């Protein structure tokens, strides 16, 4: 999968250093993935869920949530946000 934008991940781990390794691991795994649908994503990340047009994955034992749009046909993952659990619960990310 092609991931857009790694910069979003990097900016987040620079301000939340405890999730750097988890985000780098997520990036490496997703780059090699050949997902065709949400069921494929769930084989890799059992916590993955669809929330509207977004796929949400727990990162670092549910301390963080990664929100992305996945175009399976084009094999592109658009990283929308990385959020703490508290930030995610506020639902502001849904309005981006």
Helices and strands as residue ranges (DSSP letters): E 2-4, H 6-15, G 17-19, H 20-32, H 38-44, E 49-51, E 54-59, E 64-71, E 76-84, H 85-89, G 92-95
